[in-house]
């Protein structure tokens, strides 16, 4: 049955814009001399000034198109011999439009595209018409247009697409394309690179091997499934040179399908109304189209939305380059039905690459076992005994013996399915199932594998048999991930960032995505200064600068990114300006127990020295949570800064092997090793100094006469180690004098052998001219002068090293020398 549909279509001839362009070219001064390709006298000439001006009259018009068509008709495909000229002494035609050194169909297409550049495609007269039809070839039988064929489930068949020039004077097609409507859920294409074939004489516009359901070429291919559900798009190509018999029935393309679900499928040429209004003529209510594409061969959108790259064009004089808008189309049908067999039967499943997301009622069901997701394939459910009777219950008469593996995903046998709670909860009753895992981030593909079963039934035994399983994996266009970020900044200090650094793509390589910045969403009441960084076209790049002069301010800006397509995601950037808050003090040996940190009295090395390596905590009094920790440095100092307003306490972890002294807390409360009631903000000062923790000295068992023997000068350092399980850990250290360049000793960077008392330590020291401190590694042993083990118990050991830092750290001079050369 033939079918014609129509809708309104803009029918332009030459647009006003094109007319203006032609007049402008005619007013140009005489064109410069054109040149042939160097060294190739047999090649067609290329017009370097106006490449599409074939006849060098200063105008691109229909005459240039017709000249190209005429030359293509007289040449053999892929070969050309340049003419010496139209007349004696005249210049050659400039046939090489695309400047590739030869005349091909692409030169014609380039000129035709340029002719419709202004968005007013030329339309052929109603006397030019094409008839598209379809047929099915299955099991050596052909079902023509209007008929229906019975196809067995899991069998393959071929759809042939034809086109015939039914114009008053047929001339054949320079290009032809058609869309076909059908139910794509019941069919699959196994291998598009081989299962889609162009008809004789037709080729892809790009010259590529078809890699999708459209032979249009790999530029627009998504995967090996249908780029648009229920549509075969852009089936066709270009035809060059002009056919000898323009009235013949041309085979446009052949597509081999596999039937994967039962039911009827109609294949119908998509003849549809084609509406364009005309600015020069009367609208054509009978205009139709069978394919429309606004994608350049690069895959980019055309600049003009009216340009149809997949128009049907004929070779007839007077219609060259003018798209046909009169079409006939028909349909052919198939009826897919399973052919039951005893034993294993074919199974087909539709899944997606994201395990159906949050759909708890998906089919096949999804389970998570041991943190891993699977699709549960109940392949035994449709298997039959030899009498073709269904088997119900747990189907324990069937045993899955073996499986093959798919190309990308993986499948395994779950032999005791009913003992797995997650599988039993799905309602599946079979005693064995297959667990299938989809490949990561790879949708739009079909997976095939097979399974083998043995029937152990006493009657109607089907023996051992095998069947195929097909899993069609739908692609999921995953949105990008826009992560939230929290920034803590100082007052008046700019923060530079880039939103693209906080976002990422989820799609696999098959999705061809590009992480793209879209916009910032800035609140109108933002108090800080947020400045997007623009590119050369004044478009935001995703980079930004944020500053705030308001201590304690917390505010947010949102950003939006895309995957380069339709999927977007929004993230939040939160900026917190630190309060000018500070709590600081020292931990020290309070020799006179007066609660005051006295400077060294220059008497002996027993004056009030600081204690390094002591841990302290800042505690939120309202919640009891520890919000920050720190450790005293070589000067015994600690500090907490940049925290929010509220009530806090400072808690010291009492250094081991010491006796508690007095704590200096001003008006705050002292409880054990904690100073509490420290208010920040809300009208209270935000900076507190002199919150000091004092200790009388070492426990008595860690003091000995060796202290006096080691006290040959005030230049010394004392280190306290705990011992446990054959290892020693630095608990604290204290410096008297002579170690002004010592910044810190990290307990992770020191080693003491509990047995021999040999020690290796990395001293963190300041270096003149360097912003960052450096490490000086030094080894010690009890045999070294000034290195004294002054006290030891089963739990700890105290070591004292006499001498200044420059004397003790013999490697310090080498470090200074190295940095002096920088």
C-alpha positions, 0 to 999 in steps of 0.5 A: 500500500502506498502512502503519501503525507503532506504538510506545509513547507516553505518553498523558496527559489532564490532568497533575497539574501542570495540575490544580494550576495550575487549582486555584490559579487558582480560588483567586484573588481576583476578576479585575480588569476586562478592557479592550478595545483602545482606540478599536476597538470592533469588535476582540475583547477581550484578557484582560490577566490570563490571556490564554488564559482565553477564557471568564473562568472563571479556568482555562485548559482544553479549554473555552477551546480549543473556544470558539476553534474554534467562533468560528473556524468562524463567521468569515471568514478575516481578519475578525471582528466582536465580539459584545456578550456571551453574554447580556444584560449579560454580558462578551464572550469574550476571544478575542484571545489574542495581543493583535494586535487580531483573531481568527486561527488564531494565537490558537487555536495560542497557547492550545493551546501554553499548554495543553500547557505542563506537558509533558503533551500531550493525545492524541486517542482512537484513533477519530481518525485521519489518512491521509497519502499521496503522488503523483508528477506527471511529464510530465502523468502522475500516479503515485499511492500505491504506483506508480512513475514513470520520470523522465529525468535532469535533468528536473523532477517534482512530489511532492504530499503529501495528508492525509485525516481518516479518523476515525469522524466526519471534521471536517478539520484545524486543522493537519497536518504530515508527514515524508517519507523519500527518497534526497536524493542523487539530487534537488535543489530549484532554488528553494525559495521557488517550488518548495515550495507549500502546499496550498489553505487551508494556510499556514505557522505563521509566515506566511513564504514557505517558504524551505527544504524545509520550509514551516515558515518561514524561522526554521529554514531552513539553505539551499536544500537539505535541512535533514536528509539523506534527509528532507523535514521538517515538510511542512504548516501550519495550516488556518483556518477549519474546512473545509466538508467535513472528509472531503475529501482535502486537498493539504498541499504540493507540492514540485518536484524536479530529478533529478540522479543515476540510480537509484530513489528512494522517497518514503515517509510517515515513520510511526513509533512515538511513545513517551511514558509516562503518569503518569495512564494506561496506555501506548498501544502503538499510538501513532504520529507523522508529524512531531515538532518541538521548535523554537519559531516563533522557532527556539529549543528548546521549554522542554518536550521533550514539546511537539510543535509539529507535531502533527496536530490536527482540528476535531472536538468532543472532540478539539480541541487533542488531537494525533492518534496514529493514522496511515496512510501510504504511498509512491510511487517514481521511477526516474531514468535518463539519456536519452543524446543525441549530443554533450554530455550532462548532468553532475552533481557532488557537492562540498563548500565545503571542497574535500573537506578532506584527501581525496586521492581525492575525486570530482570530483578537487581540484587546486591550480594556482598556489596556487588550488584547483579541482574538475576537471570531466571533462564530456567523459567522458560525451559521445557521437558521433551513433551514441550511442557513447562516445568514449575516450582524450583525446576530442580530437574534442570541443572545448569552445567556450564556457561559461556562468557559475554564479550564485556560483562560477566556472568556466573552460576548461582547453584543454591539460589533459594539459600541466598536471601536477596534472590529468594526475596525477588520471588524467583523460585528456580533452584539455580539462576545466572547472575549477570554484571553489566560492564562499567559505564558501557551502555547501548550494546548487546551481550550474547552468551549461552548456557547448557542444562541437563534434564534429570527428570524421570519422564519426558527427559529432554537430555542435555541442551543449550540455548543463547541468552541475549542481554540488551544494555540501554545507555544511561546518560549520566549527569556529571557530578558537581561536588560541593566545596567548603573554603576557609579564607582569611579576611581580605585574602583573595581565593582563586579557584575553578569550578571545573576542578570540583566536578567530574563526568560519570559517563563512559568513553562511549558517551563522548562527553566533555565537562563544560562550565555553564554558569554561576548562580550568585545570590543578590545579597552576597556580602563578599566579592565574587568575580567570575573570570571571563575568556576572550569572548567575555564568557565565564570559564568556571574560574573565579576570585572570591574575597571577604572583609567580614570576619565570621561571614559564611556564604555560598555561590552555586555553579552549574556544569554540563556533560557537553550535552543535555545533562547538567549538575549543580554544586555549591561553593561555600566560603567561610571568612575566619574570625580573628579568633586566637587562643595561645599559651605555653607549656613549661616547667614552673620551677618556682611554682608561681604560675608565671613563666619566668625567663631564664635567670642565667644561673643554671640549666634548671630555670623555667624551660619550655616543653615541646611535643605536648598535645592540646585540644580545643573543645566546643563546650556546647557539644563536647566535640574536639574541633582542633588539636595542636602540639607545642613547638620547641619553644613550648608554645601552642595556638588555635586560630580562625574558629567560629564564635562560641564557648570553648575550652582548652585541654592539655594532655599532661606530659608523662613523667612530670608533676602537675604545677599551676595553670594560668587561666585569667578569669576562666575556669580551671578543672584538672588539665582543662581551661574552660569558659572561653567565650569567642564573639557575641560581644566578647573578645576573640583573642586570648593569650597567656593560657599557660600550663605549668609543671613542677618538674619531672617525676622523682623516679626520673630525676637522678644525680646524673642530671647534675653531672650532665649540667655542665652548661645551660646549653642542653636539650632533654628528651623523654621517651616511653617504652612499650613492647620493645619500642620507644616513643618520644613523649616530650622534649625541653630546651634550656638555652643554645637551641634557638634555631630548633623549631620542632622535633616530630615524634614520627621522625625520631628513633631510640633503641630501648636496649642500646639507647642509640638514637637517630633524630631529624631536628626541624630547624630554621635556615636563614633566607628560607621561608620553610624550615629544614631537617637536620638528621643526627645520630647519637649513642651513649659513647658520645660526649654530652649524651647522658641517660639520666634516668630509666624505668620499665616505662620510660627513659630520660636522655639529656644532651649537653651543648648548643644546637650548633655543637650537637647537630654536626650536620647543621653546617652542611645544611646551612652551606647547601642553602647558602648557595640557593 
